[in-house]
Amino acid sequence: MSRLPNKNKDSGMTRRGFLIAMTAVGVSFGFPRTSWSAMDPATEGGALLPDNGSLYEPSLWYSIDAKGKIKVNIIRAEMGQHVGTSIARILADELEANWDDVEIVHVDSHKKWGLMVTGGSWSVSQSWSVYRQAGAAGRTALLEAAAKKWAVPVGKCHASNGKVICGNKEISYGDLIAAGVNRQFTEAELKALPLKPNDDLKLVGKQVTSLDISNKTTGKTVFGIDAKIDGMVYAAPILPPTRYGSTVTAMDDSAAKAVKGYQQTLVLEDPSQTVPGWLVVIADSYYAAHKAAALVKVSWQAGAAANVSEVDIINHGRELLKDNSKGAILDTGDVNTEPVFSQAASIIEYEYLTSTVLHAQMEPLNALVFQNEDGIWEIHSGCQWQSLTTSVLAAALGVAEDNILIRAYMLGGGFGRRLNGDYTVPAALVSKALGGKPVKLVFTRAQDLQFDSPRSASVQQLKMAFNADKAVIAMEHHATAGWPTEVMIPVFMPKGVNGQSFDPFSIAGADHWYSVGAQKVRAVSNDLANASFRPGWLRSVGPGWTNWALESFMDEAAHHAGKDPLAFRLALLTAQGRNAGSGPIASGGAARQAAVLQKAAEMIGWGTALPEGSGMGIASTFGQERDMPTWVAVAAQVRVDKSTGLVHVEKLQVVVDAGIIVDPNGAQAQCQGAALWGLSMALYEGTELVNGKFKDSNFDSYTPLRIGQTPEINVEFIVSPYAPSGLGEPAVTPVAPAIANAIYQAIGVRLRKIPMTANDVKAALTKA
């Protein structure tokens, strides 16, 4: 007998209804046994709609039934970016489907789907060719079936809006499927299929209804925190004083036993070393579990990080950078900078810092875990990287990965935090200790922040050499921070030209598109940061710090050379040699970066006189990887109050070249949100490590951007024929340097650390 209740049990439950009912009897979301592992976010409770009659699957990525309904399989996590709608429309456009017939299905973690990860702004870009080929396969098969039925050459037929048409004859896709279609394609055949010309695309780049928008706006969307299985118990974690190395020396739960519903407290033993030194309280309800947890008395032997604070990590980073033998040197063409610097007429060198940044997503971390009657461990939770999380869970549970299934749920914010599936491990360990019983573990906000995998603090040192005419002849960029890829999945790390491995997501952006002569980029892992907490990927990944330093430095270099900051940049974006770009996504190279810069300058009115205390700044970046650039420029206008140090950002003009824009509404929302995230980290958002713990534990002291601090923001896209690149993160990266550069123009002081607080501004003015 399945533990899952009938899917109609809670028919009609809304988000508001859930919040009310949660305090009383709770809510259960159940799914038919065959559909446990998939979710349709447009339906009641996420249940899959049944197939009608015959079913044709042209590829792994979708099916068509005898009513012409098309189910598109989505392996990317949904956290508000409408990724399913974007990917489905790529396929539907190539298939010549009727958009009203399209449904999306968020699938499980089965290995047949390949690498399952939602991050790096990769989702649409990496889906573009795959889903277009899949759509072309279905269209080809249906055209062939209709031509055979009518005994006409296939070239006489064409597809449109879910039908095949030949002269005055037409037949629906559903009728063709009902009659029987079984054409299959080899990998080589798929790649050889002709695709529609981009100019003939009807859904891509047009306004369509998002397939999951109704449930999102009515509160019916099912998130991981909503999951409930009959017979489950609730678990509340008790976190140790350090992320690593803590061990429990004593535990007393006598006071907790007075809490109604309290069951027991477990000291976890974790073979994966994800949650060392943890305890978990088990109870009949969420409230009982957390109330009891507050009464459990625990003593620990703390790990070494109990003596480590942010200043130690920064100072350690500086020491690491002093040793030129450390770190990986990226391939930037000519890396032999030393002789050029030795002959330079002038040299500038500056250091830039960034603070630790937390994810602070809205939905606190949570997981529901149990072992089903087939012996499979089911993980019910929102997840950004299923392929990574299953391997960690396998190590923790001591089972093969094939015995673990992560079920899809919507994410109430991810931003990189749910790439690291560490939060599923304690629930899994408790379930194992209870013989596979369903266990629901939900973190409080404070626990969520303390258990975060934050963006590490960073130290960067940049140098530039000039000749006698103040022309740039060489540049160096040395960066160190905690490396999430090294900690969590080191096989993803390539090697530099010196044979040393590096975390590509902790240095991308430093290998820029400016032509600066000899160029050295060195990435150094901060081993103290890695050992003190678990560094994580955060929306903008490496460029969240590398482009902050680079674009601040380019502004300083322009002033040293006596050039206008815009003109200085444009002169270096020559699009020659390795900076010329290459297909399919990076075509055009640095010329496209120059174009977004010029457009942003035009939008802000670059060069226009402003009142005293106001200034403009500009910055541009290319997103993340050089083979998948999203060119973004931001022009900022700020007003600085010298007496208080407060910086008022009045305007952000954002220009983006991301190739073909698949979902215009989604693209606007993504770039607006990304730019505001960049503003938040520039002025308001940041914490620090203090004796092994993060200083801030809730939104009373950790203060992201508030709505009243939001400036006028405009986003424009460059019309482009090139394949799509990413949109979720790139607009984060140029905002902070654009603001810093505007502050310099406004009041003449240079800030080289983010966040740039009012106290930082006043201190800089005092020194000026």
C-alpha positions in Angstrom: 0.0 0.0 0.0 1.5 3.3 -1.1 2.2 6.0 1.6 1.1 8.6 -0.9 -2.5 9.7 -0.5 -5.0 10.0 -3.3 -4.3 13.0 -5.5 -7.8 14.3 -5.1 -7.7 14.4 -1.4 -6.9 18.1 -1.2 -8.6 19.3 -4.4 -9.1 23.0 -4.4 -6.3 23.8 -2.0 -4.7 27.2 -2.7 -1.6 28.9 -1.4 -3.6 30.9 1.1 -5.6 27.8 2.0 -2.4 25.9 2.5 -1.0 28.6 4.9 -4.2 28.4 6.9 -4.5 24.7 6.9 -0.9 24.2 7.8 -1.5 25.4 11.3 -4.3 22.9 11.8 -4.2 19.5 10.1 -1.6 20.1 7.4 -1.8 19.4 3.7 -0.8 16.4 1.7 0.1 16.5 -2.0 -0.2 13.1 -3.5 0.6 11.7 -6.9 -0.3 8.5 -8.8 2.5 5.9 -8.4 3.5 6.2 -12.0 3.9 10.0 -11.7 5.7 10.4 -8.4 8.8 11.5 -10.1 7.3 14.2 -12.4 5.3 17.4 -12.0 3.1 19.5 -14.3 3.2 23.0 -12.7 0.0 24.0 -14.4 -2.3 21.5 -12.8 -3.9 21.0 -9.4 -1.3 19.7 -7.0 1.2 19.3 -9.9 -0.3 16.0 -11.1 0.3 14.9 -14.7 -2.6 15.0 -17.1 -3.3 11.6 -18.6 -2.3 10.8 -22.2 -5.1 10.4 -24.7 -4.9 7.2 -26.8 -1.8 6.5 -28.8 1.5 8.1 -27.9 4.4 9.1 -30.1 7.8 10.1 -28.7 10.0 11.5 -31.4 12.8 12.0 -28.8 13.5 11.8 -25.1 12.3 15.4 -24.7 8.6 15.2 -25.5 5.6 13.1 -26.5 2.5 13.7 -28.6 -0.8 11.9 -27.9 -3.8 11.1 -30.1 -5.5 14.4 -29.2 -2.4 16.3 -30.3 -1.4 17.2 -26.8 2.3 17.7 -26.4 4.2 17.1 -23.1 7.6 18.7 -23.1 10.1 17.2 -20.6 12.0 19.8 -18.6 15.2 18.9 -16.7 15.8 22.5 -15.4 14.5 23.7 -12.1 11.8 26.4 -11.9 12.5 29.1 -9.4 10.5 31.9 -11.0 12.3 32.3 -14.3 9.6 30.5 -16.4 12.3 28.2 -17.8 9.8 25.6 -18.8 7.9 28.0 -21.0 11.1 29.2 -22.6 12.3 25.7 -23.4 8.9 24.4 -24.5 8.5 27.3 -27.0 11.8 26.4 -28.6 10.6 22.9 -29.3 7.0 23.9 -30.2 8.2 26.5 -32.7 10.3 24.0 -34.6 7.5 21.4 -34.3 5.0 23.9 -35.7 2.7 23.1 -32.8 -0.3 24.9 -31.5 0.8 26.6 -28.3 -2.5 25.7 -26.7 -1.7 22.0 -27.0 1.7 22.3 -25.1 2.2 21.2 -21.5 5.4 21.1 -19.5 6.6 18.3 -17.3 9.4 18.8 -14.7 11.0 15.4 -14.6 12.8 13.3 -12.0 16.5 12.7 -11.5 16.8 9.6 -13.6 20.2 9.2 -15.3 18.5 9.0 -18.7 18.1 12.8 -18.7 21.9 13.3 -18.5 23.5 16.1 -16.6 20.7 17.8 -14.6 21.8 21.2 -13.4 20.1 24.7 -13.3 22.8 27.3 -13.0 25.4 29.3 -14.9 22.6 30.9 -17.0 22.9 27.8 -19.1 19.3 26.5 -19.3 18.0 28.1 -22.5 21.4 28.4 -24.2 22.1 24.7 -23.8 18.6 23.7 -24.7 18.4 25.7 -27.9 19.9 23.2 -30.4 18.7 20.1 -28.5 15.1 21.1 -28.4 15.1 22.5 -31.9 16.4 19.3 -33.3 13.8 17.4 -31.2 11.0 19.6 -32.6 12.3 19.2 -36.2 12.3 15.4 -35.7 8.6 15.4 -34.8 7.7 17.8 -37.6 9.6 15.6 -40.1 8.0 12.4 -38.9 4.5 13.9 -39.1 5.1 15.4 -42.6 6.3 11.9 -43.8 3.2 10.2 -42.2 0.8 12.7 -43.9 2.6 12.4 -47.3 2.4 8.6 -47.1 -1.3 8.8 -46.2 -2.1 11.0 -49.1 0.5 9.4 -51.5 2.1 12.7 -52.3 5.8 13.8 -52.2 6.7 15.0 -48.7 8.0 18.2 -50.2 4.4 19.1 -51.2 3.4 19.2 -47.5 4.0 21.7 -44.8 3.2 21.9 -41.2 1.5 24.8 -39.3 -0.3 25.2 -36.0 -0.5 21.5 -35.1 -1.5 20.4 -38.6 0.0 19.0 -41.8 -1.3 20.7 -44.9 -1.1 19.8 -48.6 -3.1 21.9 -51.0 -6.7 21.7 -49.8 -6.0 18.7 -47.6 -5.1 19.0 -43.9 -4.8 16.6 -40.9 -4.1 17.3 -37.3 -1.1 16.0 -35.5 -3.5 14.1 -33.1 -5.2 12.3 -36.0 -1.8 11.3 -37.5 -0.7 9.9 -34.1 -4.0 8.0 -33.7 -3.4 6.4 -37.1 0.1 5.4 -36.0 3.5 7.1 -36.2 6.6 5.3 -35.0 9.5 7.0 -36.9 12.7 7.1 -34.9 15.9 9.0 -35.5 19.5 8.2 -34.9 21.8 10.9 -33.3 23.3 11.5 -36.7 19.9 11.9 -38.3 18.8 14.3 -35.6 21.8 16.6 -36.2 21.3 16.5 -40.0 17.7 17.6 -39.9 17.1 21.0 -41.4 15.9 23.7 -39.0 13.5 26.5 -39.8 15.2 29.8 -40.6 15.3 32.1 -37.6 13.1 34.6 -39.4 10.4 32.0 -39.7 10.1 31.4 -35.9 6.6 32.2 -34.7 6.8 31.6 -31.0 10.4 32.4 -30.1 10.7 36.1 -29.4 6.9 36.6 -29.3 4.5 37.2 -26.5 2.9 33.9 -25.3 1.2 32.9 -22.1 3.6 31.2 -19.6 2.4 27.7 -19.1 2.7 27.8 -15.3 1.6 31.3 -14.7 -2.0 30.6 -13.5 -0.9 28.5 -10.5 1.8 31.0 -9.7 -0.6 33.9 -9.6 -3.3 32.0 -7.7 -1.0 30.4 -5.1 -1.5 26.8 -6.2 2.1 26.2 -7.2 3.6 23.3 -5.3 7.0 24.0 -3.6 9.2 21.6 -1.8 8.1 23.1 1.5 4.5 22.0 0.7 5.2 18.3 0.4 3.6 16.0 2.9 3.4 12.2 3.1 1.0 10.3 5.2 2.7 9.0 8.4 5.7 11.3 8.2 7.4 12.9 11.2 8.9 16.3 11.5 12.6 17.0 12.1 14.3 20.2 13.4 18.1 20.5 13.1 20.5 21.6 15.8 23.5 23.1 14.1 27.1 22.8 15.5 29.3 25.8 16.1 31.3 25.2 12.9 30.5 23.9 9.5 33.3 21.3 9.7 35.1 19.4 12.4 32.6 19.8 15.3 31.8 16.7 17.4 29.1 16.3 20.0 30.5 15.6 23.5 27.2 15.7 25.5 23.5 15.9 24.9 20.6 16.3 27.4 17.1 16.2 26.1 15.3 16.0 29.4 13.7 19.4 29.1 12.5 18.6 25.5 10.5 15.6 26.8 8.0 18.0 28.3 7.0 19.2 24.8 3.8 17.5 23.5 4.7 15.5 20.4 8.4 15.2 21.0 9.8 11.8 20.1 13.6 11.8 20.3 16.9 13.5 19.4 19.4 11.9 17.1 23.1 12.6 16.9 23.8 12.2 13.2 26.6 10.0 11.8 27.3 11.1 8.3 29.7 9.1 6.1 29.6 11.9 3.5 30.8 14.5 6.1 28.2 16.9 4.9 26.7 17.6 8.4 29.3 16.6 11.0 28.4 17.4 14.6 24.6 17.7 13.8 21.7 16.7 15.9 18.1 16.4 14.7 15.0 16.5 16.9 12.1 14.4 15.8 8.5 15.2 16.7 4.9 14.9 15.5 4.7 18.5 14.2 7.0 21.2 12.9 6.2 23.4 15.9 6.9 20.6 18.4 10.2 19.7 16.7 11.5 23.3 16.8 10.2 24.0 20.3 11.8 20.9 21.6 15.1 21.6 19.7 15.4 24.9 21.6 15.3 22.9 24.9 17.9 20.4 24.0 21.3 21.1 25.8 24.3 20.2 23.7 28.1 20.5 24.2 30.5 20.3 21.3 34.1 20.1 20.6 34.2 22.8 17.9 36.2 22.6 14.7 39.2 24.8 13.8 37.0 27.4 12.2 35.8 28.5 15.6 39.0 30.7 15.6 38.5 32.0 12.1 36.9 35.3 11.1 36.5 37.2 7.8 39.6 39.3 8.4 41.7 36.1 8.7 40.4 34.9 5.3 41.2 38.3 3.7 44.7 38.4 5.2 45.3 34.8 4.2 44.2 35.6 0.7 46.8 38.5 0.6 49.5 36.1 1.7 48.6 33.6 -0.9 48.7 36.2 -3.7 52.2 37.2 -2.6 53.5 33.8 -3.6 53.6 33.8 -7.4 54.1 30.0 -7.5 50.5 29.5 -6.3 47.5 29.2 -8.4 46.5 28.5 -12.0 47.4 30.8 -14.9 44.6 31.1 -17.5 45.3 30.9 -21.2 44.9 34.5 -22.3 47.3 34.3 -25.3 50.5 36.0 -24.2 50.9 35.5 -20.4 54.6 36.7 -20.3 53.9 40.0 -18.6 57.0 40.4 -16.5 59.3 41.8 -19.2 56.7 44.3 -20.4 56.1 45.6 -16.9 59.8 46.0 -16.4 59.9 48.4 -19.4 56.7 50.3 -18.6 56.7 54.1 -18.4 54.0 54.0 -15.7 52.2 51.3 -13.7 49.0 51.4 -11.6 48.1 48.7 -9.1 45.0 48.4 -6.9 43.4 45.9 -4.6 39.7 45.2 -4.5 37.7 43.3 -1.9 34.2 41.7 -1.6 32.5 40.6 1.5 30.8 37.3 2.2 27.3 37.2 0.6 24.4 35.0 1.7 21.7 33.6 -0.6 18.8 34.4 1.7 16.2 32.9 -0.7 12.6 33.2 0.4 11.7 29.6 0.8 13.9 28.2 3.6 15.8 25.0 3.0 13.7 21.9 3.3 13.5 18.2 2.4 11.1 15.3 2.8 12.8 11.9 2.5 11.5 8.3 2.7 12.3 4.8 1.3 9.4 3.6 -0.8 8.1 0.0 -1.0 10.4 -0.7 -3.9 13.4 0.2 -1.8 14.0 3.5 -3.6 14.9 6.6 -1.5 12.6 9.4 -2.6 13.8 12.9 -2.0 10.9 15.5 -2.2 12.6 18.9 -2.4 13.4 21.7 -4.8 16.8 21.1 -6.3 19.1 22.9 -8.8 21.6 20.2 -9.3 20.1 16.7 -9.1 23.2 15.0 -10.6 25.4 16.4 -7.8 22.9 15.9 -5.0 22.3 12.2 -5.8 26.0 11.4 -5.5 26.2 13.1 -2.1 23.1 11.3 -0.9 24.4 8.0 -2.1 27.6 8.5 0.0 25.5 9.5 3.1 23.1 6.6 2.8 25.6 4.1 1.7 23.6 3.0 -1.4 24.0 3.2 -5.1 22.9 6.3 -6.9 20.3 4.3 -8.8 18.5 3.8 -5.6 17.9 7.5 -5.1 15.2 9.5 -6.8 14.8 13.3 -6.5 11.3 14.4 -7.3 10.8 17.8 -9.0 9.3 20.7 -7.0 9.2 24.4 -7.7 11.8 26.4 -5.9 10.9 29.5 -3.8 14.2 31.0 -4.8 17.4 29.2 -5.5 20.0 31.7 -6.8 22.7 29.0 -6.5 21.9 27.8 -2.9 20.1 24.7 -4.1 22.9 23.7 -6.4 24.5 22.3 -3.3 22.0 19.7 -2.1 23.5 19.4 1.4 20.2 20.3 3.0 18.7 16.9 1.9 21.3 14.9 3.7 20.1 15.3 7.4 16.6 14.4 6.5 17.9 11.3 4.6 20.0 10.2 7.5 17.1 10.5 10.0 14.8 8.6 7.7 17.4 5.8 7.4 17.8 5.7 11.2 14.0 5.3 11.4 13.9 2.5 9.0 12.9 4.5 5.9 10.1 6.4 7.6 9.0 9.6 5.9 10.9 12.6 7.5 10.2 16.2 6.8 12.9 18.6 7.8 12.4 22.4 7.5 15.0 25.0 8.5 14.2 28.2 10.3 15.4 31.3 8.6 18.2 31.7 11.1 19.3 28.1 10.5 19.0 28.6 6.7 21.4 31.5 6.8 23.9 29.8 9.2 23.9 26.7 7.0 24.3 28.7 3.8 27.0 28.0 1.2 27.7 31.7 0.7 29.7 33.5 -1.9 33.1 33.7 -0.4 34.9 36.9 0.5 37.5 37.7 -2.1 40.8 39.5 -2.6 41.9 40.8 -6.0 45.0 42.6 -7.1 45.1 44.2 -10.5 48.1 45.8 -12.3 48.4 47.7 -15.6 51.4 48.9 -17.5 51.5 51.9 -19.9 54.0 53.2 -22.3 55.2 56.8 -22.5 52.0 57.8 -24.5 49.8 56.3 -21.8 48.8 53.4 -24.0 48.1 50.1 -22.3 50.8 47.5 -22.9 50.2 44.8 -20.3 47.8 43.8 -17.5 47.6 41.3 -14.6 44.7 40.1 -12.6 45.3 38.0 -9.4 42.3 36.7 -7.5 41.7 34.5 -4.5 38.6 33.3 -2.8 36.9 30.1 -1.5 36.2 27.8 -4.4 32.9 26.0 -4.5 33.8 23.8 -7.4 36.9 22.6 -5.7 35.0 21.7 -2.6 32.0 20.1 -4.2 32.8 18.8 -7.6 36.5 19.1 -8.4 36.2 17.1 -11.7 34.7 20.3 -13.2 38.0 22.1 -12.8 40.1 22.6 -15.9 43.9 23.2 -15.8 45.7 26.5 -16.5 48.7 26.9 -18.8 50.9 26.1 -15.9 49.2 22.7 -15.3 47.4 23.9 -12.1 43.6 23.3 -11.8 41.3 26.2 -11.2 37.6 26.8 -10.4 36.3 28.4 -13.6 33.3 29.9 -11.8 35.7 31.7 -9.4 37.7 33.5 -12.1 35.5 33.8 -15.2 35.3 37.5 -16.2 38.9 38.2 -15.5 39.8 36.7 -18.9 38.1 39.7 -20.5 37.8 40.9 -24.1 39.8 44.1 -23.9 43.0 44.1 -26.0 45.7 45.0 -23.4 48.8 43.4 -24.8 50.5 40.8 -22.6 47.9 39.6 -20.1 48.1 37.3 -17.0 45.1 36.1 -15.1 45.9 34.0 -12.0 43.4 32.2 -9.8 44.3 31.1 -6.3 42.2 29.0 -4.0 41.8 30.3 -0.5 42.2 27.1 1.4 41.3 28.8 4.7 37.9 29.8 3.4 37.3 26.3 2.0 38.1 24.8 5.4 36.1 27.3 7.4 32.7 27.1 5.6 31.4 25.6 2.4 31.7 28.2 -0.4 28.9 28.2 -2.8 27.8 29.5 -6.2 25.7 32.6 -6.0 23.8 34.3 -8.8 26.5 35.9 -10.9 29.0 33.2 -9.8 32.7 34.3 -10.2 31.9 37.5 -12.0 30.2 38.7 -8.9 33.7 39.6 -7.8 36.0 39.4 -10.8 34.0 42.0 -12.9 33.6 44.2 -9.8 37.4 44.5 -9.7 37.9 44.6 -13.5 35.5 47.3 -14.3 36.4 49.5 -11.3 40.0 49.1 -12.4 39.3 50.0 -16.0 37.8 53.2 -14.8 40.9 53.9 -12.7 43.1 53.1 -15.7 41.1 55.5 -17.8 41.7 58.4 -15.4 45.4 57.5 -15.1 45.6 57.7 -18.9 43.7 61.0 -18.9 40.9 59.5 -21.0 37.1 59.5 -20.8 36.2 56.1 -19.2 33.8 55.3 -22.1 36.3 56.2 -24.8 39.1 54.4 -23.0 37.1 51.1 -23.0 35.9 51.4 -26.6 39.5 51.9 -27.7 40.5 48.6 -26.2 37.5 46.6 -27.6 39.1 46.1 -31.0 37.6 42.6 -31.6 40.9 41.3 -33.0 42.8 38.1 -32.4 41.4 36.0 -29.5 38.9 38.8 -28.9 37.3 38.6 -32.3 34.9 35.9 -31.1 33.7 32.7 -32.6 30.4 30.8 -33.3 27.8 30.0 -32.5 27.3 32.2 -29.4 30.4 34.3 -29.1 30.4 35.5 -32.7 31.3 39.2 -33.0 33.4 39.1 -29.9 34.5 42.4 -28.4 32.6 44.4 -31.0 29.3 43.4 -29.3 30.6 44.5 -26.0 31.5 47.9 -27.5 27.9 48.1 -28.9 26.2 47.6 -25.6 28.5 50.2 -24.0 27.7 52.8 -26.6 24.0 52.2 -26.2 24.1 52.4 -22.4 26.0 55.7 -22.7 23.4 57.0 -25.1 20.6 56.0 -22.7 22.1 57.7 -19.7 23.1 60.8 -21.6 26.8 60.3 -21.0 28.7 63.5 -20.6 25.6 65.6 -19.5 26.4 68.0 -16.7 24.9 67.0 -13.4 24.4 68.9 -10.1 27.1 68.9 -7.5 27.2 65.6 -5.6 25.8 63.6 -8.6 27.6 61.5 -11.0 27.5 58.9 -13.8 29.4 55.7 -14.1 29.6 53.0 -16.7 30.7 49.4 -16.8 30.3 46.4 -19.1 30.8 42.7 -18.8 30.3 39.5 -20.8 28.5 37.4 -18.3 30.6 34.3 -17.5 32.2 31.9 -19.9 34.0 33.3 -23.0 32.3 30.7 -25.2 28.9 31.7 -24.0 29.1 35.5 -23.5 26.1 37.7 -22.7 27.2 41.2 -23.3 25.9 43.7 -20.7 26.5 47.3 -20.1 25.2 49.4 -17.2 25.2 53.1 -16.9 24.4 54.4 -13.4 23.4 57.8 -12.2 23.9 58.4 -8.4 23.5 61.2 -5.9 25.7 61.1 -2.8 24.9 62.9 0.4 28.3 63.8 1.8 27.0 64.5 5.3 25.5 61.0 5.8 27.5 59.0 3.3 24.3 57.7 1.8 24.4 56.8 -1.9 21.1 57.2 -3.8 21.1 55.4 -7.1 18.7 57.3 -9.3 18.9 55.5 -12.6 20.2 52.2 -14.0 20.3 51.9 -17.8 20.9 48.3 -18.8 21.7 47.1 -22.3 22.0 43.4 -23.1 23.0 41.4 -26.1 22.1 37.8 -25.4 21.6 36.7 -28.9 18.1 35.6 -29.9 15.7 36.5 -27.1 13.4 33.5 -26.6 11.0 34.8 -24.0 10.8 38.7 -24.1 8.8 39.0 -20.9 11.0 36.6 -19.1 14.1 38.3 -20.4 12.9 41.7 -19.1 12.1 40.3 -15.7 15.3 38.3 -15.4 17.5 41.3 -16.3 15.6 43.7 -14.1 15.9 41.3 -11.2 19.6 40.6 -11.9 20.4 44.3 -12.0 18.6 44.9 -8.7 20.4 42.0 -7.2 23.7 43.6 -8.3 22.5 46.9 -6.7 21.7 45.1 -3.5 25.2 43.5 -3.3 26.8 46.8 -4.3 25.3 48.9 -1.4 23.4 46.8 1.1 24.1 43.1 1.1 26.9 41.4 2.8 27.9 39.6 6.0 31.1 38.4 7.5 32.4 35.3 9.2 32.9 35.8 13.0 34.5 32.9 14.9 33.2 30.3 12.4 29.7 31.7 12.1 28.1 34.3 9.9 27.4 37.5 11.7 23.8 37.9 10.4 21.0 35.4 11.0 17.9 37.1 9.7 16.6 40.1 7.8 16.8 42.4 10.8 20.5 42.8 10.2 21.0 41.2 6.8 19.4 43.9 4.7 19.0 43.3 1.0 17.6 46.0 -1.2 14.1 47.2 -0.2 11.5 48.3 -2.7 11.8 52.0 -1.6 15.5 51.9 -2.6 14.7 50.8 -6.1 15.8 53.3 -8.8 14.4 54.0 -12.2 15.6 51.0 -14.3 15.4 50.5 -18.0 16.5 47.4 -19.9 17.0 47.3 -23.6 18.0 44.3 -25.8 20.2 44.5 -28.8 18.5 42.7 -31.7 20.9 39.9 -32.6 20.9 36.9 -35.0 23.2 34.8 -32.9 22.2 31.8 -30.8 20.9 32.6 -27.3 23.2 32.9 -24.4 22.3 33.3 -20.7 20.0 35.9 -19.0 19.6 34.9 -15.4 22.9 36.2 -14.0 24.9 38.5 -16.4 23.1 41.7 -15.6 24.2 41.3 -12.0 27.8 41.8 -12.8 28.3 45.4 -14.1 26.1 47.1 -11.6 28.4 47.5 -8.6 31.4 48.9 -10.6 29.1 51.2 -12.5 27.9 52.6 -9.2 31.4 52.8 -7.8 32.5 54.7 -10.9 29.6 57.1 -10.6 30.4 57.7 -6.9 33.9 58.7 -8.0 32.6 61.1 -10.6 30.2 62.6 -8.0 32.5 63.2 -5.1 36.0 62.2 -6.2 36.5 59.2 -3.9 37.3 55.7 -5.0 35.7 52.8 -3.1 37.3 49.4 -3.6 35.2 47.1 -1.4 31.6 46.0 -1.7 29.2 46.5 -0.2 29.9 50.2 -0.3 28.3 51.4 2.9 27.6 54.9 4.1 30.4 54.6 6.6 32.7 53.6 3.8 31.8 56.7 1.9 32.3 59.0 4.9 35.7 57.3 5.7 36.8 57.8 2.2 35.8 61.5 2.2 37.7 62.0 5.5 40.9 60.5 3.9 40.5 62.5 0.6 
